[in-house]
């Protein structure tokens, strides 16, 4: 059994819902954010923390050109009143 499948099986056994996407099979990588809440609506906080961490890692790895590109994208978003 593949490690990702084993991890998904263990999570299911603990009662955690598991969404296993085809991309995981192709890429061989899964980033997991666990949430336990007494609400019908999940919070996006854990997932956003993962996204921010990945983006920060990509920017650090890609250097100044990537940071400049991100700054330009944020400037466009602010001009369109999409960011505060």
C-alpha positions as CSV (number, residue, x, y, z in Angstrom):
1,X,0.0,0.0,0.0
2,X,1.2,3.5,-0.8
3,X,2.2,5.8,2.1
4,X,-0.5,8.4,1.1
5,X,-3.2,5.7,1.0
6,X,-2.0,4.5,4.4
7,X,-2.2,8.0,5.9
8,X,-5.7,8.5,4.4
9,X,-6.8,5.1,5.9
10,X,-5.4,6.1,9.3
11,X,-7.2,9.4,9.2
12,X,-10.5,7.7,8.3
13,X,-10.1,5.2,11.2
14,X,-9.8,8.2,13.5
15,X,-13.0,9.6,12.1
16,X,-11.4,12.4,10.0
17,X,-13.0,13.0,6.6
18,X,-10.5,12.5,3.8
19,X,-10.7,14.0,0.3
20,X,-8.3,12.1,-1.9
21,X,-7.8,13.9,-5.1
22,X,-6.3,12.6,-8.3
23,X,-3.5,15.2,-8.2
24,X,-2.2,13.5,-5.0
25,X,-1.7,10.3,-6.9
26,X,0.1,12.1,-9.8
27,X,2.2,14.4,-7.7
28,X,2.8,12.0,-4.8
29,X,2.4,14.9,-2.3
30,X,-0.4,15.7,0.1
31,X,-0.7,18.7,2.4
32,X,-3.1,18.1,5.2
33,X,-5.0,20.6,7.3
34,X,-7.1,19.0,10.1
35,X,-10.1,20.8,11.5
36,X,-12.4,19.7,14.2
37,X,-15.3,22.1,14.8
38,X,-18.8,21.7,16.2
39,X,-20.2,23.6,13.2
40,X,-21.7,22.6,9.9
41,X,-19.3,25.0,8.2
42,X,-15.6,24.3,8.2
43,X,-13.1,27.0,8.8
44,X,-10.6,28.0,6.1
45,X,-8.0,29.0,8.7
46,X,-5.9,25.8,8.6
47,X,-6.1,25.6,4.8
48,X,-5.1,29.2,4.4
49,X,-2.2,28.7,6.8
50,X,-1.0,25.9,4.5
51,X,-1.4,28.1,1.4
52,X,0.5,31.0,3.0
53,X,3.3,28.7,4.0
54,X,3.6,27.2,0.5
55,X,3.5,30.7,-1.1
56,X,6.2,32.0,1.3
57,X,8.4,29.0,0.5
58,X,7.9,29.5,-3.3
59,X,8.8,33.2,-3.0
60,X,11.8,32.4,-0.9
61,X,13.0,29.8,-3.4
62,X,12.3,31.9,-6.5
63,X,13.9,35.1,-5.1
64,X,13.5,38.8,-5.9
65,X,11.9,38.3,-9.3
66,X,9.1,36.3,-7.7
67,X,8.6,38.8,-4.9
68,X,8.4,41.6,-7.4
69,X,5.8,39.7,-9.4
70,X,3.8,39.1,-6.2
71,X,4.0,42.8,-5.2
72,X,2.8,43.8,-8.7
73,X,-0.2,41.4,-8.4
74,X,-1.1,42.7,-5.0
75,X,-0.9,46.3,-6.4
76,X,-3.4,45.4,-9.1
77,X,-5.7,43.7,-6.5
78,X,-5.6,46.8,-4.3
79,X,-6.3,49.1,-7.2
80,X,-9.4,46.9,-8.0
81,X,-10.4,47.2,-4.3
82,X,-9.9,43.4,-3.8
83,X,-7.5,43.8,-0.8
84,X,-7.7,46.1,2.2
